Amino acid sequence: MNRDFAEHWLNKLKKYWFNKDINNAVSLFEKTKFYQETPFMKPYSTLEEINEEWQHIKNENIQNIEIKLLAIDGYTIIAEWILRQNNIDYDGIYEIKFNESYECIYFRSWEMTKEVN
Protein backbone atom coordinates (compact mmCIF):
# COMPACT_ATOMS: atom_id res chain seq x y z
CA MET A 1 0.00 0.00 0.00
CA ASN A 2 1.38 3.40 -0.90
CA ARG A 3 0.30 6.98 -0.26
CA ASP A 4 -0.78 7.58 -3.87
CA PHE A 5 -3.21 4.65 -3.86
CA ALA A 6 -4.59 5.56 -0.42
CA GLU A 7 -5.14 9.22 -1.30
CA HIS A 8 -6.70 8.29 -4.65
CA TRP A 9 -9.13 5.88 -2.95
CA LEU A 10 -10.06 8.47 -0.31
CA ASN A 11 -10.55 11.14 -3.00
CA LYS A 12 -12.94 8.85 -4.87
CA LEU A 13 -14.89 8.27 -1.65
CA LYS A 14 -15.05 12.02 -1.04
CA LYS A 15 -16.14 12.80 -4.61
CA TYR A 16 -18.86 10.13 -4.68
CA TRP A 17 -20.14 11.17 -1.24
CA PHE A 18 -20.21 14.90 -2.04
CA ASN A 19 -21.90 14.29 -5.41
CA LYS A 20 -24.34 11.81 -3.84
CA ASP A 21 -23.17 9.19 -6.35
CA ILE A 22 -24.41 6.23 -4.34
CA ASN A 23 -23.70 3.54 -6.94
CA ASN A 24 -20.03 4.44 -7.27
CA ALA A 25 -19.65 5.00 -3.53
CA VAL A 26 -21.06 1.56 -2.77
CA SER A 27 -18.85 0.01 -5.47
CA LEU A 28 -15.83 0.89 -3.30
CA PHE A 29 -17.13 -1.63 -0.75
CA GLU A 30 -17.87 -4.65 -2.99
CA LYS A 31 -15.48 -6.91 -1.01
CA THR A 32 -16.15 -5.35 2.40
CA LYS A 33 -17.26 -7.84 5.07
CA PHE A 34 -17.18 -5.41 8.03
CA TYR A 35 -18.68 -1.92 7.59
CA GLN A 36 -19.50 0.24 10.61
CA GLU A 37 -20.22 3.97 10.43
CA THR A 38 -20.23 4.48 14.19
CA PRO A 39 -19.24 2.24 17.09
CA PHE A 40 -22.82 2.56 18.34
CA MET A 41 -24.43 0.71 15.45
CA LYS A 42 -24.39 -2.90 14.33
CA PRO A 43 -21.75 -3.47 11.63
CA TYR A 44 -22.91 -4.44 8.16
CA SER A 45 -21.53 -7.47 6.37
CA THR A 46 -23.30 -7.44 3.00
CA LEU A 47 -23.23 -5.08 0.04
CA GLU A 48 -27.02 -4.79 0.25
CA GLU A 49 -26.81 -3.46 3.83
CA ILE A 50 -24.04 -1.02 2.85
CA ASN A 51 -26.10 0.19 -0.12
CA GLU A 52 -29.11 0.73 2.13
CA GLU A 53 -26.98 2.77 4.55
CA TRP A 54 -25.74 5.01 1.72
CA GLN A 55 -29.29 5.83 0.58
CA HIS A 56 -29.65 8.40 3.38
CA ILE A 57 -27.22 10.82 1.68
CA LYS A 58 -29.78 11.58 -1.04
CA ASN A 59 -31.53 14.12 1.18
CA GLU A 60 -28.53 15.53 3.05
CA ASN A 61 -27.50 19.15 2.67
CA ILE A 62 -23.78 18.47 2.21
CA GLN A 63 -21.80 21.71 2.20
CA ASN A 64 -18.23 20.42 2.39
CA ILE A 65 -16.24 17.24 2.91
CA GLU A 66 -12.56 16.99 3.77
CA ILE A 67 -10.65 13.73 4.11
CA LYS A 68 -7.00 13.68 5.18
CA LEU A 69 -4.78 10.62 5.17
CA LEU A 70 -3.09 10.29 8.58
CA ALA A 71 -1.27 6.95 8.47
CA ILE A 72 -0.61 3.82 6.46
CA ASP A 73 0.36 0.52 8.10
CA GLY A 74 0.62 -2.37 5.67
CA TYR A 75 -2.82 -2.64 4.05
CA THR A 76 -4.52 -0.41 6.63
CA ILE A 77 -5.08 3.33 6.34
CA ILE A 78 -6.22 5.80 8.98
CA ALA A 79 -7.85 9.02 7.79
CA GLU A 80 -9.53 12.02 9.38
CA TRP A 81 -12.76 13.29 7.87
CA ILE A 82 -14.74 16.50 8.36
CA LEU A 83 -18.27 16.94 7.05
CA ARG A 84 -20.15 20.24 7.00
CA GLN A 85 -23.86 19.58 6.70
CA ASN A 86 -26.80 21.80 7.64
CA ASN A 87 -24.29 24.34 9.01
CA ILE A 88 -22.98 21.77 11.52
CA ASP A 89 -19.46 20.36 11.42
CA TYR A 90 -18.94 16.66 12.09
CA ASP A 91 -15.56 15.01 12.27
CA GLY A 92 -14.19 11.59 12.80
CA ILE A 93 -11.64 8.94 11.97
CA TYR A 94 -11.72 6.14 9.41
CA GLU A 95 -9.91 2.83 9.76
CA ILE A 96 -9.91 1.14 6.35
CA LYS A 97 -8.30 -2.21 5.57
CA PHE A 98 -7.55 -3.58 2.11
CA ASN A 99 -6.69 -7.04 0.84
CA GLU A 100 -3.62 -7.80 -1.29
CA SER A 101 -5.64 -6.85 -4.40
CA TYR A 102 -6.25 -3.36 -2.90
CA GLU A 103 -9.97 -3.97 -2.40
CA CYS A 104 -11.58 -2.57 0.74
CA ILE A 105 -12.45 -5.43 3.10
CA TYR A 106 -12.97 -3.52 6.38
CA PHE A 107 -14.35 -0.02 7.00
CA ARG A 108 -14.88 1.51 10.42
CA SER A 109 -15.67 5.10 11.31
CA TRP A 110 -15.77 7.03 14.56
CA GLU A 111 -17.95 10.12 14.38
CA MET A 112 -18.62 13.14 16.56
CA THR A 113 -19.96 16.66 16.29
CA LYS A 114 -17.07 19.08 16.03
CA GLU A 115 -16.77 21.77 18.68
CA VAL A 116 -16.61 25.30 17.27
CA ASN A 117 -14.54 27.75 19.31
Backbone as JSON, one array per atom type, in Angstrom:
{
  "sequence": "MNRDFAEHWLNKLKKYWFNKDINNAVSLFEKTKFYQETPFMKPYSTLEEINEEWQHIKNENIQNIEIKLLAIDGYTIIAEWILRQNNIDYDGIYEIKFNESYECIYFRSWEMTKEVN",
  "N": [[0.86, -1.17, 0.0], [0.61, 2.16, -0.88], [1.05, 5.74, -0.49], [-0.01, 7.21, -2.67], [-2.0, 5.47, -3.79], [-3.71, 5.22, -1.55], [-4.54, 7.91, -1.07], [-5.8, 8.42, -3.51], [-7.94, 6.57, -3.43], [-9.34, 7.54, -1.18], [-10.0, 10.08, -2.15], [-11.75, 9.4, -4.21], [-13.84, 8.33, -2.67], [-14.62, 10.64, -1.27], [-15.43, 12.32, -3.42], [-17.58, 10.83, -4.56], [-19.31, 10.74, -2.38], [-19.8, 13.51, -1.84], [-21.01, 14.24, -4.25], [-23.23, 12.72, -4.13], [-23.28, 10.25, -5.36], [-24.3, 7.4, -5.21], [-24.16, 4.76, -6.28], [-21.48, 4.49, -7.27], [-20.1, 5.07, -4.92], [-20.86, 2.93, -3.24], [-19.76, 0.9, -4.73], [-17.11, 0.92, -4.02], [-17.0, -0.69, -1.86], [-17.39, -3.37, -2.45], [-16.1, -5.78, -1.71], [-16.15, -5.68, 0.98], [-16.49, -6.91, 4.22], [-16.93, -6.1, 6.76], [-18.44, -3.32, 7.91], [-18.85, -0.35, 9.44], [-20.34, 2.52, 10.5], [-20.5, 4.01, 12.83], [-19.36, 3.38, 16.18], [-21.56, 2.74, 17.64], [-23.5, 1.43, 16.3], [-24.77, -1.55, 14.75], [-22.48, -3.51, 12.9], [-22.31, -3.77, 9.31], [-22.42, -6.48, 6.96], [-22.92, -7.18, 4.39], [-23.16, -6.25, 0.9], [-25.64, -5.29, 0.2], [-26.68, -4.29, 2.61], [-24.86, -2.23, 3.08], [-25.34, -0.62, 0.84], [-27.98, 0.14, 1.4], [-27.52, 1.72, 3.69], [-26.12, 3.86, 2.55], [-28.11, 5.16, 1.15], [-29.27, 7.21, 2.59], [-27.88, 9.58, 2.12], [-28.98, 10.93, 0.01], [-30.82, 12.94, 0.68], [-29.39, 14.73, 2.17], [-28.01, 17.87, 3.15], [-25.23, 18.56, 2.05], [-22.42, 20.46, 2.58], [-19.66, 20.64, 2.62], [-16.83, 18.46, 2.38], [-14.02, 17.06, 3.83], [-11.2, 15.0, 3.64], [-8.45, 13.56, 5.13], [-5.49, 11.84, 4.82], [-3.94, 10.1, 7.4], [-2.28, 8.0, 8.3], [-0.51, 5.07, 7.21], [-0.36, 1.62, 7.44], [0.91, -1.21, 6.49], [-1.63, -2.83, 4.88], [-3.56, -1.17, 5.84], [-5.25, 1.88, 6.32], [-5.47, 5.02, 8.0], [-7.59, 7.71, 8.38], [-8.63, 11.11, 8.67], [-11.77, 12.68, 8.76], [-13.92, 15.41, 7.84], [-17.08, 16.73, 7.87], [-19.29, 19.11, 6.66], [-22.52, 19.91, 7.18], [-25.79, 21.01, 6.91], [-25.04, 23.37, 8.21], [-23.58, 22.44, 10.36], [-20.67, 21.09, 11.77], [-19.16, 17.98, 11.49], [-16.89, 15.53, 12.62], [-14.4, 12.95, 12.35], [-12.79, 9.71, 12.43], [-11.48, 7.4, 10.12], [-10.88, 3.92, 9.83], [-9.53, 1.86, 7.57], [-9.24, -1.14, 5.87], [-7.48, -3.06, 3.47], [-7.34, -5.76, 1.06], [-4.82, -7.9, -0.45], [-5.2, -7.37, -3.09], [-5.88, -4.76, -3.15], [-8.53, -4.11, -2.51], [-11.19, -2.84, -0.64], [-11.81, -4.28, 2.44], [-12.59, -3.91, 5.02], [-14.16, -1.47, 6.94], [-14.34, 1.12, 9.12], [-15.71, 3.66, 11.12], [-15.38, 6.43, 13.27], [-17.35, 8.86, 14.76], [-18.17, 12.25, 15.5], [-19.7, 15.29, 16.68], [-18.27, 18.31, 15.77], [-16.6, 20.56, 17.85], [-17.02, 24.07, 17.93], [-15.02, 26.8, 18.29]],
  "CA": [[0.0, 0.0, 0.0], [1.38, 3.4, -0.9], [0.3, 6.98, -0.26], [-0.78, 7.58, -3.87], [-3.21, 4.65, -3.86], [-4.59, 5.56, -0.42], [-5.14, 9.22, -1.3], [-6.7, 8.29, -4.65], [-9.13, 5.88, -2.95], [-10.06, 8.47, -0.31], [-10.55, 11.14, -3.0], [-12.94, 8.85, -4.87], [-14.89, 8.27, -1.65], [-15.05, 12.02, -1.04], [-16.14, 12.8, -4.61], [-18.86, 10.13, -4.68], [-20.14, 11.17, -1.24], [-20.21, 14.9, -2.04], [-21.9, 14.29, -5.41], [-24.34, 11.81, -3.84], [-23.17, 9.19, -6.35], [-24.41, 6.23, -4.34], [-23.7, 3.54, -6.94], [-20.03, 4.44, -7.27], [-19.65, 5.0, -3.53], [-21.06, 1.56, -2.77], [-18.85, 0.01, -5.47], [-15.83, 0.89, -3.3], [-17.13, -1.63, -0.75], [-17.87, -4.65, -2.99], [-15.48, -6.91, -1.01], [-16.15, -5.35, 2.4], [-17.26, -7.84, 5.07], [-17.18, -5.41, 8.03], [-18.68, -1.92, 7.59], [-19.5, 0.24, 10.61], [-20.22, 3.97, 10.43], [-20.23, 4.48, 14.19], [-19.24, 2.24, 17.09], [-22.82, 2.56, 18.34], [-24.43, 0.71, 15.45], [-24.39, -2.9, 14.33], [-21.75, -3.47, 11.63], [-22.91, -4.44, 8.16], [-21.53, -7.47, 6.37], [-23.3, -7.44, 3.0], [-23.23, -5.08, 0.04], [-27.02, -4.79, 0.25], [-26.81, -3.46, 3.83], [-24.04, -1.02, 2.85], [-26.1, 0.19, -0.12], [-29.11, 0.73, 2.13], [-26.98, 2.77, 4.55], [-25.74, 5.01, 1.72], [-29.29, 5.83, 0.58], [-29.65, 8.4, 3.38], [-27.22, 10.82, 1.68], [-29.78, 11.58, -1.04], [-31.53, 14.12, 1.18], [-28.53, 15.53, 3.05], [-27.5, 19.15, 2.67], [-23.78, 18.47, 2.21], [-21.8, 21.71, 2.2], [-18.23, 20.42, 2.39], [-16.24, 17.24, 2.91], [-12.56, 16.99, 3.77], [-10.65, 13.73, 4.11], [-7.0, 13.68, 5.18], [-4.78, 10.62, 5.17], [-3.09, 10.29, 8.58], [-1.27, 6.95, 8.47], [-0.61, 3.82, 6.46], [0.36, 0.52, 8.1], [0.62, -2.37, 5.67], [-2.82, -2.64, 4.05], [-4.52, -0.41, 6.63], [-5.08, 3.33, 6.34], [-6.22, 5.8, 8.98], [-7.85, 9.02, 7.79], [-9.53, 12.02, 9.38], [-12.76, 13.29, 7.87], [-14.74, 16.5, 8.36], [-18.27, 16.94, 7.05], [-20.15, 20.24, 7.0], [-23.86, 19.58, 6.7], [-26.8, 21.8, 7.64], [-24.29, 24.34, 9.01], [-22.98, 21.77, 11.52], [-19.46, 20.36, 11.42], [-18.94, 16.66, 12.09], [-15.56, 15.01, 12.27], [-14.19, 11.59, 12.8], [-11.64, 8.94, 11.97], [-11.72, 6.14, 9.41], [-9.91, 2.83, 9.76], [-9.91, 1.14, 6.35], [-8.3, -2.21, 5.57], [-7.55, -3.58, 2.11], [-6.69, -7.04, 0.84], [-3.62, -7.8, -1.29], [-5.64, -6.85, -4.4], [-6.25, -3.36, -2.9], [-9.97, -3.97, -2.4], [-11.58, -2.57, 0.74], [-12.45, -5.43, 3.1], [-12.97, -3.52, 6.38], [-14.35, -0.02, 7.0], [-14.88, 1.51, 10.42], [-15.67, 5.1, 11.31], [-15.77, 7.03, 14.56], [-17.95, 10.12, 14.38], [-18.62, 13.14, 16.56], [-19.96, 16.66, 16.29], [-17.07, 19.08, 16.03], [-16.77, 21.77, 18.68], [-16.61, 25.3, 17.27], [-14.54, 27.75, 19.31]],
  "C": [[0.9, 1.23, 0.0], [0.45, 4.6, -0.76], [-0.56, 7.36, -1.46], [-2.07, 6.79, -3.98], [-4.19, 5.08, -2.78], [-5.28, 6.9, -0.65], [-6.13, 9.19, -2.46], [-8.02, 7.64, -4.22], [-9.98, 6.82, -2.09], [-10.69, 9.61, -1.12], [-11.77, 10.66, -3.77], [-14.1, 8.79, -3.88], [-15.47, 9.66, -1.42], [-15.9, 12.53, -2.2], [-17.52, 12.15, -4.73], [-19.82, 10.57, -3.59], [-20.68, 12.56, -1.5], [-21.23, 15.01, -3.18], [-23.12, 13.38, -5.28], [-24.44, 10.71, -4.91], [-23.13, 7.86, -5.61], [-23.86, 4.97, -5.0], [-22.18, 3.42, -6.92], [-19.47, 4.38, -5.85], [-19.74, 3.56, -3.02], [-20.1, 0.6, -3.48], [-17.47, -0.07, -4.8], [-15.82, -0.19, -2.22], [-17.59, -3.03, -1.19], [-17.31, -5.86, -2.25], [-15.49, -6.73, 0.5], [-17.05, -6.3, 3.18], [-17.51, -7.27, 6.46], [-17.27, -3.93, 7.68], [-19.46, -1.33, 8.76], [-19.27, 1.75, 10.6], [-20.04, 4.63, 11.78], [-20.1, 3.25, 15.09], [-20.55, 1.9, 17.8], [-23.86, 1.83, 17.5], [-23.89, -0.66, 15.09], [-23.61, -2.8, 13.01], [-22.51, -4.23, 10.53], [-21.9, -5.42, 7.58], [-21.88, -7.82, 4.94], [-23.35, -6.13, 2.21], [-24.63, -4.47, 0.05], [-27.23, -3.89, 1.47], [-26.03, -2.15, 3.66], [-24.77, -0.08, 1.9], [-27.28, 0.87, 0.57], [-28.66, 1.88, 3.03], [-26.66, 4.03, 3.74], [-26.95, 5.77, 1.16], [-29.64, 7.12, 1.32], [-28.98, 9.68, 2.89], [-28.01, 11.58, 0.62], [-30.38, 12.9, -0.58], [-30.69, 14.98, 2.11], [-28.1, 16.82, 2.37], [-25.99, 19.19, 2.93], [-23.16, 19.76, 1.7], [-20.31, 21.54, 1.91], [-17.82, 19.09, 3.01], [-14.73, 17.37, 2.76], [-12.14, 15.63, 4.31], [-9.13, 13.82, 4.01], [-6.39, 12.35, 5.63], [-3.84, 10.9, 6.34], [-1.97, 9.26, 8.67], [-1.58, 5.77, 7.56], [0.22, 2.79, 7.21], [0.01, -0.75, 7.34], [-0.53, -2.08, 4.73], [-3.92, -1.88, 4.79], [-4.21, 1.08, 6.51], [-5.97, 3.93, 7.43], [-6.37, 7.19, 8.37], [-8.78, 9.81, 8.7], [-10.52, 12.57, 8.37], [-13.52, 14.38, 8.61], [-15.87, 16.72, 7.36], [-19.0, 18.17, 7.56], [-21.5, 20.0, 6.33], [-24.86, 20.34, 7.56], [-26.16, 22.77, 8.62], [-23.74, 23.76, 10.32], [-21.76, 21.0, 11.02], [-19.41, 19.06, 12.22], [-17.54, 16.24, 11.73], [-15.41, 13.62, 12.83], [-12.94, 10.98, 12.18], [-12.14, 7.71, 11.23], [-10.56, 5.19, 9.65], [-10.37, 1.96, 8.59], [-8.82, 0.12, 6.04], [-8.57, -2.74, 4.16], [-6.92, -4.96, 2.05], [-5.48, -6.83, -0.09], [-3.94, -7.31, -2.7], [-6.11, -5.39, -4.3], [-7.76, -3.13, -2.96], [-10.29, -3.77, -0.92], [-12.31, -3.78, 1.31], [-12.99, -5.09, 4.49], [-13.06, -1.99, 6.41], [-15.0, 0.31, 8.33], [-14.68, 3.01, 10.61], [-16.05, 5.44, 12.75], [-16.2, 8.44, 14.23], [-18.32, 10.94, 15.62], [-18.97, 14.49, 15.96], [-18.74, 17.48, 16.68], [-17.4, 20.33, 16.85], [-16.27, 22.97, 17.88], [-16.24, 26.3, 18.35], [-14.82, 29.17, 18.92]]
}
